[in-house]
């Protein structure tokens, strides 16, 4: 759970946990950027098939769980959506993007810490 975002980053509930195998099966079919699936497509599909309403944040939480636990390997995301990549360069680029985003978050945290200490 992330501080100040508890209402959207809380642990997966029972319903969401039951959706994990469904997500995994669907995501395993999404090999290559041309087969990517967007967050909104996932939300619509789950609502239509199971009558379950998910928010974008909860879909991201489920996807994060799937990625962290290795249930779907090489699952990356782009502006096209989520998909499995078998392209080494694409995976390297995605890793670099993640590292750059983490660095930017760390820089921002340090700057806010500095500003706080000036109070």
C-alpha positions in Angstrom: 0.0 0.0 0.0 1.3 3.5 -0.9 0.9 6.3 1.6 -1.7 8.9 0.4 -3.0 6.4 -2.2 -4.3 3.8 0.2 -7.8 4.0 -1.3 -6.4 2.6 -4.7 -3.3 0.7 -3.7 -4.7 -1.6 -1.0 -4.0 -5.3 -1.3 -6.0 -7.3 -3.7 -9.4 -8.3 -2.4 -11.0 -11.7 -2.7 -12.8 -10.9 -6.0 -9.6 -9.5 -7.5 -7.6 -12.5 -6.4 -10.1 -14.7 -8.2 -9.5 -12.7 -11.4 -5.8 -13.4 -11.4 -6.0 -16.7 -13.4 -8.4 -15.0 -15.9 -6.0 -12.1 -16.3 -3.0 -14.6 -16.7 -4.8 -16.6 -19.4 -5.8 -13.5 -21.3 -2.4 -11.9 -21.0 -0.5 -15.0 -22.1 -2.2 -14.6 -25.5 -1.0 -11.0 -25.9 2.4 -11.7 -27.5 3.9 -8.8 -29.4 3.0 -5.1 -29.5 0.4 -5.7 -32.2 -1.6 -7.8 -29.8 -1.4 -5.4 -26.8 -4.5 -4.9 -24.6 -5.2 -1.6 -23.0 -6.4 -1.0 -19.5 -9.8 0.2 -20.7 -10.2 -2.9 -22.9 -9.5 -5.1 -19.8 -12.1 -3.1 -17.7 -14.7 -3.5 -20.4 -14.0 -7.2 -21.0 -14.2 -8.0 -17.3 -17.4 -6.1 -16.9 -19.0 -7.8 -19.9 -17.8 -11.3 -19.1 -18.1 -11.3 -15.3 -20.2 -8.3 -14.4 -17.3 -7.0 -12.2 -16.5 -3.3 -12.2 -12.8 -2.5 -12.0 -11.0 0.8 -12.0 -7.9 1.5 -14.0 -5.9 1.6 -10.7 -7.2 -1.8 -9.7 -6.3 -3.3 -13.1 -2.8 -1.8 -12.6 -2.6 -3.4 -9.1 -3.6 -6.8 -10.5 -1.1 -6.5 -13.4 1.6 -5.4 -10.9 0.9 -8.5 -8.8 1.1 -10.8 -11.9 4.4 -9.2 -13.0 6.0 -9.2 -9.5 5.1 -12.8 -8.9 6.3 -13.9 -12.4 2.9 -15.4 -13.4 3.4 -13.9 -16.9 7.0 -13.3 -17.9 8.2 -10.4 -20.0 4.9 -8.6 -19.6 5.6 -5.0 -20.5 3.5 -2.0 -21.2 3.5 0.8 -23.7 1.1 3.4 -25.0 -0.4 0.5 -27.0 -1.2 -1.5 -23.8 0.1 -4.6 -22.0 1.8 -7.4 -24.0 4.5 -10.0 -23.8 7.7 -9.2 -25.5 10.2 -11.7 -26.9 12.4 -9.0 -28.3 15.6 -8.5 -26.3 16.1 -4.9 -27.4 12.5 -4.0 -26.5 12.9 -5.6 -23.1 16.2 -3.6 -22.6 14.4 -0.4 -23.6 11.6 -1.1 -21.2 14.0 -1.8 -18.3 15.8 1.5 -19.1 12.4 3.3 -19.1 11.5 1.8 -15.7 14.9 2.8 -14.3 14.6 6.3 -15.6 11.2 6.7 -14.1 12.5 5.4 -10.8 15.4 7.9 -10.9 13.0 10.8 -11.6 10.8 9.8 -8.7 13.8 9.6 -6.4 15.0 13.0 -7.6 11.6 14.5 -6.8 11.5 12.9 -3.4 14.9 14.3 -2.6 13.8 17.8 -3.7 10.6 17.7 -1.7 12.7 16.5 1.3 15.0 19.5 0.8 12.1 21.9 0.7 10.5 20.3 3.8 13.8 20.8 5.7 13.8 24.5 4.8 10.6 25.0 6.7 
